Amino acid sequence: MSRIGNQPIEIPSGVSISIEHPKVTVKGPKGELSRAFHDDMSVVESDGMISVSRPSDEAEHKAFHGLTRSLLSNMVIGVSEGFQKDLELVGIGYRVQQKGKGITLNVMLSHPVNIDPPEGVTIETSDDNKIKVSGIDKQAVGQIAAEIRRVRPPNVYTGKGIRYAGEQVRIKPGKSASSA
């Protein structure tokens, strides 16, 4: 039994849902998201709650049951509150600059790296070493944050690089530590 799929989703005030099987559209104060779900999943809105049900207990239906409920929940949260990922640059000489809607990263590569966000995602910088990625689509926000981190992931020996805010990087001892 899917524990996540059986939980109802509460619709906050200011959010409206329109269901045209298999497409669901969610509108809220921050914007509008629309997505088509698996044909076998049924989405029902009643009394300010959204519930998802599946036709059988097959493994595929169980998997889609939980997935559909999670994606719907993320859509509702996105249009009402939005999503945000914070990144920080660690290292001497590592800095970021705002260039229009995008950013330019100087992270000790032979060239500066320009990153432009897709529609619906905003990138903001504060200081020279903090980046905030925000938007209403959780997948798009996470994808852009991962692409920014991929430019210079944290080095396991020095800790320098781009990391998520609060990310713990385990520093390995170097060669000299093993011979002592």
C-alpha positions in Angstrom: 0.0 0.0 0.0 1.4 3.4 -0.9 1.6 5.5 2.2 2.4 8.7 0.4 -0.2 8.2 -2.4 -3.0 7.8 0.1 -2.4 11.1 1.9 -4.7 13.8 0.7 -3.3 17.2 -0.4 -4.7 20.3 1.3 -5.4 23.2 -1.1 -4.4 26.5 0.5 -6.5 29.6 0.1 -5.8 31.5 -3.2 -5.0 28.3 -5.1 -7.3 26.9 -7.7 -7.2 23.5 -9.4 -8.7 22.4 -12.7 -8.7 18.7 -13.6 -9.1 17.6 -17.2 -8.0 14.0 -17.1 -5.0 13.3 -17.4 -4.0 17.0 -17.3 -4.1 19.0 -14.0 -3.6 22.8 -13.9 -2.8 24.5 -10.6 -3.1 28.3 -10.3 -1.9 30.4 -7.4 -0.5 33.7 -6.3 3.0 32.9 -7.6 2.0 31.6 -11.0 0.5 28.6 -12.9 1.7 25.0 -13.4 0.3 22.4 -15.6 1.2 18.7 -16.0 -0.2 15.6 -17.6 -0.2 12.5 -15.4 -0.5 8.8 -16.1 -3.8 7.8 -17.6 -4.6 5.2 -15.0 -4.3 7.5 -12.0 -7.5 9.4 -11.0 -7.2 12.8 -9.4 -10.3 14.1 -7.5 -10.8 17.4 -5.8 -13.4 17.7 -3.0 -13.8 19.8 0.1 -10.5 21.7 -0.4 -8.5 18.5 -0.6 -7.0 16.6 -3.6 -6.9 12.8 -3.5 -5.2 10.4 -5.9 -6.3 6.8 -6.4 -5.1 3.9 -8.5 -7.1 1.2 -10.3 -5.2 -1.9 -9.0 -2.4 -3.1 -6.7 0.0 -3.8 -9.5 3.6 -2.6 -8.9 3.4 -0.1 -11.7 0.2 1.4 -10.4 1.6 1.6 -6.9 4.7 3.5 -8.2 2.6 5.9 -10.2 0.3 6.4 -7.2 3.0 7.9 -5.0 4.7 9.8 -7.8 1.4 11.4 -8.9 0.6 12.5 -5.4 4.2 13.9 -4.8 4.2 15.8 -8.1 0.7 17.3 -7.3 1.8 18.3 -3.8 5.0 20.0 -5.3 2.8 21.9 -7.8 0.5 23.2 -5.0 3.4 24.2 -2.8 5.2 25.9 -5.8 2.3 28.1 -6.8 1.6 29.1 -3.2 5.0 29.4 -1.6 7.7 28.7 -4.3 10.9 26.8 -4.0 14.4 28.0 -3.3 18.0 26.6 -3.3 20.9 28.4 -1.8 24.5 27.9 -2.9 27.8 29.3 -1.7 31.2 29.6 -3.3 34.1 28.6 -1.0 37.7 29.4 -2.0 39.9 32.4 -2.4 39.3 34.1 -5.7 35.9 32.3 -6.3 33.2 34.9 -7.0 29.9 35.3 -8.7 28.5 38.4 -10.5 24.9 39.1 -11.6 24.6 39.7 -15.4 21.0 40.6 -16.3 18.9 37.6 -15.4 21.9 35.2 -15.4 25.2 35.0 -13.5 28.9 34.8 -14.3 31.0 32.5 -12.2 34.8 33.1 -11.8 36.0 29.8 -10.1 39.6 29.5 -11.2 38.9 28.1 -14.6 40.6 29.4 -17.8 37.4 31.3 -18.6 34.3 32.8 -16.8 31.2 30.6 -16.9 27.9 32.2 -17.8 24.6 30.6 -16.7 21.2 31.8 -17.9 18.1 30.6 -16.1 15.2 29.1 -18.0 11.7 30.7 -18.0 10.2 30.7 -14.5 13.5 30.5 -12.5 15.3 33.4 -11.1 18.9 33.6 -10.0 20.1 36.2 -7.5 23.4 36.9 -5.9 24.4 38.5 -2.7 27.9 39.4 -1.7 30.5 37.8 -4.0 29.9 34.2 -2.9 26.2 33.5 -2.4 23.7 32.4 -5.0 19.9 32.0 -4.5 17.9 30.0 -7.1 14.1 30.3 -6.8 11.0 29.5 -8.8 7.7 27.7 -8.7 8.8 24.5 -10.4 10.7 22.3 -8.0 12.4 20.3 -10.7 13.6 23.3 -12.6 15.0 25.0 -9.5 16.8 21.8 -8.5 18.2 21.3 -12.0 19.6 24.8 -12.3 21.1 24.6 -8.8 22.8 21.2 -9.8 24.1 22.7 -13.0 25.6 25.6 -11.1 27.2 23.2 -8.6 28.5 21.0 -11.4 30.7 23.9 -12.7 33.1 23.4 -9.8 32.0 20.8 -7.2 33.6 20.9 -3.8 37.1 19.4 -3.7 37.4 16.6 -1.2 41.0 17.6 -0.2 40.6 21.3 0.2 36.9 21.9 0.4 37.0 24.6 -2.3 34.2 24.8 -4.8 30.5 25.5 -5.2 28.3 23.8 -2.6 24.7 23.9 -1.3 24.2 26.1 1.7 24.7 24.0 4.8 26.3 21.1 2.8 28.9 19.2 4.8 32.0 18.3 2.8 34.2 15.6 4.3 37.8 16.6 3.9 40.1 13.6 3.1 43.6 13.6 4.5 46.3 14.1 1.9 49.3 11.9 1.2 51.4 13.4 4.0 48.8 12.4 6.7 49.0 8.7 5.8 52.8 8.4 6.2 52.9 9.9 9.7 
